[in-house]
Every structure is written in C-alpha cells, then in structure tokens.
Amino acid sequence: MPKLELVRRIDGEARILEIQVLGGTSLLSAARSAGLPVARACGERTLCGRCAMRVIEGEEALSPESDGERWAKRRNRVDPEERLSCCSQVHGDARVTATYW
C-alpha cells in the first residue's frame, strides 16, 4: 500500500501526518480520511479548483494530469505546480501539502 505524507504547518512548524492508502485512492479522500479539511465547492467534479494541493515529493506516484484537470486549473487560476486532489489518484509514495492546513 502506498504511503502518503500530509504536511501541515502548526505554529510555523512543519508536521507530517503519515498514512497508508489503497492504490487508486484520490488525494482528497486520503486527506479527509486522515481528518484534514479539504476545500471544495463542486462535489468532486473537477470544476472549482479549491481542492488544490502541492506535491512536494512523488509526482510520478500520482495519476497523470488529465485535460479536464488542466482546464479546471486554468479556469480557476490554480498554480500549474499544484494538483486537484479530487482527480489525483495515489499509486505510490508521495508527500503533499495544502495552503489551508
């Protein structure tokens, strides 16, 4: 099972929450199952861009970025370096963070 490290900032200090996920689990589902909030307004339909997360390590362990994800990121002015967690599946070890954690 892939290992996912979720990096949060608490009082300016990085804290890592490490979880094991089933291959194919979305970043959004993994973070929510770990008790972390994930912003979203579109019901996980790759529309709003609010669930964006920055991949610190392991970009290659995530599903490839789809045309729909690229469109939603451009439309919502999401940083090209970020991934939409609703449509990014984990297939290997990765480390991610979000600006709202």
C-alpha positions as CSV (number, residue, x, y, z in Angstrom):
1,M,0.0,0.0,0.0
2,P,1.3,3.5,-0.9
3,K,2.4,5.8,1.9
4,L,1.1,9.3,1.8
5,E,2.7,12.1,3.9
6,L,0.4,15.1,4.5
7,V,2.5,18.1,5.6
8,R,0.8,20.7,7.8
9,R,2.0,23.9,9.4
10,I,1.3,24.2,13.0
11,D,2.7,27.4,14.8
12,G,5.0,27.8,11.8
13,E,6.5,24.3,12.2
14,A,6.0,21.5,9.6
15,R,4.2,18.5,11.0
16,I,3.9,15.3,8.9
17,L,0.9,13.0,9.2
18,E,1.8,9.7,7.5
19,I,-1.0,7.4,6.3
20,Q,-1.2,4.2,4.2
21,V,-3.8,4.3,1.4
22,L,-5.1,1.8,-1.1
23,G,-3.7,2.3,-4.6
24,G,-6.1,4.5,-6.7
25,T,-7.4,6.5,-3.7
26,S,-7.8,10.2,-4.5
27,L,-5.7,12.7,-2.6
28,L,-8.9,14.3,-1.4
29,S,-10.3,11.1,0.0
30,A,-7.0,10.2,1.7
31,A,-6.7,13.6,3.3
32,R,-10.3,13.6,4.5
33,S,-9.9,10.1,5.9
34,A,-6.9,11.4,7.9
35,G,-9.2,14.1,9.4
36,L,-7.8,17.0,7.4
37,P,-10.1,19.6,5.8
38,V,-10.1,19.8,2.1
39,A,-11.8,22.8,0.4
40,R,-14.2,22.0,-2.4
41,A,-17.3,23.5,-3.9
42,C,-18.1,21.3,-6.9
43,G,-18.8,18.0,-5.4
44,E,-15.5,16.5,-6.6
45,R,-16.4,17.0,-10.3
46,T,-13.1,18.7,-11.3
47,L,-14.7,22.1,-11.7
48,C,-13.9,24.5,-8.8
49,G,-10.2,24.1,-8.2
50,R,-10.5,24.6,-4.5
51,C,-9.1,21.2,-3.6
52,A,-5.6,22.0,-5.0
53,M,-2.6,20.5,-3.2
54,R,1.1,21.0,-3.8
55,V,3.1,17.8,-4.4
56,I,6.3,18.0,-2.5
57,E,7.6,14.6,-3.5
58,G,6.3,11.8,-5.6
59,E,4.6,13.5,-8.5
60,E,5.3,10.3,-10.6
61,A,3.3,8.3,-8.0
62,L,0.1,10.2,-8.8
63,S,-2.2,9.6,-11.8
64,P,-1.3,11.7,-14.8
65,E,-2.9,15.1,-15.1
66,S,-6.0,14.9,-17.3
67,D,-7.2,17.5,-19.8
68,G,-10.1,18.2,-17.5
69,E,-7.8,18.9,-14.6
70,R,-5.6,21.3,-16.7
71,W,-8.8,23.1,-17.9
72,A,-10.1,23.5,-14.3
73,K,-6.8,24.7,-13.1
74,R,-6.5,27.4,-15.8
75,R,-10.2,28.4,-15.4
76,N,-9.8,28.8,-11.6
77,R,-6.2,30.3,-11.7
78,V,-4.7,27.4,-9.8
79,D,-0.9,27.3,-9.7
80,P,0.2,24.9,-12.5
81,E,2.5,23.2,-10.0
82,E,-0.5,22.1,-7.9
83,R,-2.8,19.2,-8.4
84,L,-6.5,19.0,-7.9
85,S,-6.9,16.4,-5.1
86,C,-10.3,15.3,-6.3
87,C,-8.9,13.8,-9.5
88,S,-5.4,12.9,-8.5
89,Q,-5.1,9.2,-7.5
90,V,-2.2,7.9,-5.4
91,H,-0.4,4.9,-6.9
92,G,2.9,5.1,-4.9
93,D,4.6,7.0,-2.1
94,A,4.1,10.8,-2.1
95,R,4.3,13.9,0.1
96,V,1.8,16.7,-0.3
97,T,0.6,19.9,1.4
98,A,-2.2,22.4,1.1
99,T,-2.1,26.2,1.8
100,Y,-5.1,25.8,4.1
101,W,-3.6,23.3,6.5
